[in-house]
Each structure stands twice: as structure tokens, then as C-alpha cells.
């Protein structure tokens, strides 16, 4: 588990604009970068929300067997990443020596906290970044599909050293900046 998540300011702007573009539906993206004790997001890979009722055989009931939400489930309260986009992002990241660190999605009008459905549908350990617009932005470590395996991660902005020219969200000065600011 990383001790914090670092995201480049330009990546953050790209992430937020891509998530806001599909509101009031939940937007989603993959977070690509480097992992060490501090995980660093070097690229945002916006994805299509392909959620439909019954997708992948997932139930709309939470872990306690009760409805997760008062509202009828829809893309306004659910998201699913397109598996083809996940495979393409993994291949792209591996070719650059990076990896898919996790996912990001929006909670339009909600809180930046993983819902029961978010926690249950987490197939593997990884980072989950949730943007609730005015409700804030928060990073989480999900250990997998368990309601108790969720840990808040400090989220900081940073400047990264570009490893690939012409990247859409990397700093362009070629240096690393030690300055960081908390996202709150």
C-alpha cells in the first residue's frame, strides 16, 4: 500500500475535466504511473462508462443484501470501465515501464468516499480516486472486494520528471520539483 498518491497538476486538470464532461453521469478513468512507497500518477486515461444493469453479473445489492441507494441504479450512480480500454491502457503503460495504479471516477452530487458498490466491485488491490466536484477529491487504497479494506490516502500535487516526450499531462521543464501542496 502506498503512503500517499502524487498527481501532476496537469493530470489533475485533465482528470477533472474528463469526469465533469459526462455529468450528471459518473465519469471514469484509469490512473497510470509509477509505484514505490509514493505512487505517482503520470498519465490519466479517460474511459467510457459502460455500466448497464446486470453488467458482468454483478448484483445491485450491497454486502448486507439491502439496496445500496434509494435511487434506481443508473450511470448517474454507477460506473464500469470498458474492459477493452483497460487492456489498451495496460499495454500502453507497460510499453513505457509504467503500470495502471488504479481508477478514478466521479460522484456527481455525492461525497468523495467509496460507496458499498465501489468497495464490492473492486476486483483487485489498487488506488481509487473519487472526485465529488464541490464535495472534494479524495484518494483511497482498496485492498479488494471487502467492505473493511478501504484506507484513505494523502493526495498531493507534484511536478513529475517527464519520461516520454509529448505526453498529455507531464510537466514540460524536464525537472522534478520538490514543492507539493495538499489537495483539500
Wavefront OBJ file of the C-alpha trace (Angstrom):
o trace
v 0.000 0.000 0.000
v 1.442 3.400 -0.939
v 1.846 6.001 1.795
v 0.462 8.747 -0.485
v -0.681 9.434 -4.038
v 1.058 12.138 -6.031
v -0.693 13.539 -9.111
v 0.728 16.061 -11.547
v -1.261 19.318 -11.713
v -1.859 18.931 -15.458
v -3.013 15.330 -14.980
v -5.400 16.552 -12.301
v -6.873 19.157 -14.668
v -7.317 16.539 -17.399
v -8.916 14.134 -14.935
v -11.374 16.663 -13.571
v -12.383 17.973 -16.994
v -12.942 14.459 -18.383
v -15.045 13.457 -15.359
v -17.088 16.679 -15.461
v -17.698 16.307 -19.212
v -20.115 13.412 -18.715
v -22.031 14.801 -15.707
v -24.627 14.089 -14.417
v -23.409 10.558 -15.199
v -20.405 9.166 -13.356
v -17.221 9.619 -15.339
v -14.296 7.225 -15.059
v -10.620 6.978 -15.917
v -7.550 4.880 -15.301
v -4.541 6.246 -13.431
v -1.189 5.299 -14.942
v 2.214 5.860 -13.430
v 4.947 4.590 -11.184
v 4.684 2.729 -7.924
v 7.058 2.877 -4.993
v 6.342 3.974 -1.436
v 4.754 7.071 -3.023
v 2.685 6.317 -6.088
v 2.920 8.913 -8.823
v 0.211 9.426 -11.475
v 1.970 10.257 -14.744
v -0.948 9.804 -17.160
v -4.735 9.910 -16.984
v -6.555 7.548 -19.359
v -10.198 8.713 -19.641
v -12.575 5.790 -20.204
v -16.164 5.270 -21.250
v -18.664 4.386 -18.544
v -20.162 1.176 -19.942
v -22.355 0.348 -16.938
v -25.729 -1.232 -17.697
v -27.997 -3.154 -15.282
v -26.663 -6.655 -14.673
v -23.289 -5.962 -16.299
v -20.792 -8.758 -15.590
v -23.449 -10.460 -13.437
v -22.932 -8.024 -10.549
v -25.859 -7.634 -8.193
v -27.233 -4.212 -7.355
v -27.441 -5.197 -3.700
v -24.807 -4.181 -1.191
v -22.929 -6.593 1.062
v -25.788 -6.622 3.589
v -28.362 -7.552 0.962
v -30.083 -4.156 1.094
v -30.409 -1.748 -1.785
v -27.277 0.424 -1.964
v -29.159 3.559 -2.901
v -32.679 4.939 -2.719
v -32.425 5.894 -6.396
v -32.832 3.468 -9.268
v -29.307 2.430 -10.328
v -28.130 4.202 -13.471
v -24.945 5.660 -14.930
v -25.649 8.637 -12.661
v -24.834 6.426 -9.663
v -22.777 3.577 -11.166
v -19.756 3.190 -13.394
v -17.956 0.374 -15.147
v -14.715 0.707 -17.061
v -14.694 -0.671 -20.591
v -12.531 -3.841 -20.420
v -11.075 -3.110 -23.871
v -9.880 0.284 -22.643
v -8.353 -1.360 -19.575
v -6.359 -3.772 -21.736
v -5.222 -0.979 -24.073
v -4.144 1.168 -21.110
v -2.226 -1.734 -19.532
v -0.361 -2.416 -22.772
v 0.401 1.275 -23.274
v 1.672 1.646 -19.691
v 3.831 -1.491 -19.795
v 5.472 -0.324 -23.029
v 6.657 2.734 -21.073
v 7.708 0.916 -17.917
v 4.663 2.162 -16.030
v 1.578 0.425 -14.681
v -2.113 1.024 -14.115
v -2.203 2.212 -10.496
v -5.965 2.193 -10.181
v -9.042 4.063 -11.284
v -10.781 7.362 -10.818
v -14.448 8.173 -11.041
v -16.882 10.897 -10.133
v -19.660 11.024 -7.588
v -21.786 13.852 -9.026
v -23.587 15.474 -6.121
v -22.123 12.982 -3.662
v -19.184 12.605 -1.331
v -15.645 11.554 -2.333
v -15.941 8.291 -0.380
v -16.121 4.767 -1.872
v -19.708 3.525 -1.817
v -20.638 -0.024 -0.835
v -20.870 -0.824 -4.556
v -17.442 0.750 -5.228
v -15.934 -1.409 -2.486
v -17.667 -4.603 -3.567
v -16.790 -4.168 -7.248
v -13.078 -3.540 -6.546
v -11.663 -6.634 -8.210
v -8.074 -6.168 -7.036
v -5.995 -4.027 -4.723
v -5.346 -0.537 -6.032
v -5.914 3.178 -5.837
v -9.378 4.671 -6.216
v -9.574 8.429 -6.719
v -13.050 9.934 -6.317
v -13.996 13.424 -7.494
v -17.217 14.729 -5.967
v -16.901 18.158 -7.587
v -17.714 20.682 -4.890
v -17.675 17.825 -2.374
v -13.931 17.449 -2.892
v -11.424 14.991 -4.215
v -10.068 12.043 -2.233
v -7.737 9.105 -2.780
v -8.302 5.659 -1.314
v -6.477 2.350 -1.176
v -8.855 -0.564 -1.727
v -7.453 -3.934 -0.777
v -10.032 -5.744 -2.923
v -13.738 -6.569 -2.729
v -14.110 -6.192 1.028
v -16.160 -3.543 2.835
v -13.483 -3.148 5.536
v -10.383 -2.998 3.317
v -10.529 0.731 2.500
v -7.851 3.179 3.612
v -7.673 6.942 2.975
v -4.504 8.041 1.159
v -2.980 11.508 1.378
v -3.320 13.139 -2.044
v -0.722 15.686 -3.128
v 0.004 17.580 -6.304
v 3.512 17.372 -7.677
v 5.689 18.050 -10.664
v 6.993 14.928 -12.333
v 10.010 14.268 -14.493
v 8.720 13.549 -17.997
v 9.839 10.131 -19.160
v 8.143 10.352 -22.540
v 8.102 13.431 -24.771
v 4.757 14.839 -25.895
v 2.814 13.323 -23.018
v -0.531 14.957 -22.398
v -0.107 15.546 -18.696
v 3.553 15.581 -17.807
v 5.498 18.639 -16.781
v 7.497 20.107 -19.636
v 10.511 21.513 -17.832
v 12.296 18.166 -17.520
v 12.979 18.578 -13.821
v 11.424 17.402 -10.629
v 10.097 19.981 -8.245
v 10.121 19.256 -4.527
v 7.171 21.576 -3.964
v 3.942 19.801 -3.131
v 0.602 21.001 -1.885
v -2.162 19.126 -0.133
v -5.424 18.809 -2.067
v -8.125 19.754 0.395
l 1 2 3 4 5 6 7 8 9 10 11 12 13 14 15 16 17 18 19 20 21 22 23 24 25 26 27 28 29 30 31 32 33 34 35 36 37 38 39 40 41 42 43 44 45 46 47 48 49 50 51 52 53 54 55 56 57 58 59 60 61 62 63 64 65 66 67 68 69 70 71 72 73 74 75 76 77 78 79 80 81 82 83 84 85 86 87 88 89 90 91 92 93 94 95 96 97 98 99 100 101 102 103 104 105 106 107 108 109 110 111 112 113 114 115 116 117 118 119 120 121 122 123 124 125 126 127 128 129 130 131 132 133 134 135 136 137 138 139 140 141 142 143 144 145 146 147 148 149 150 151 152 153 154 155 156 157 158 159 160 161 162 163 164 165 166 167 168 169 170 171 172 173 174 175 176 177 178 179 180 181 182 183 184
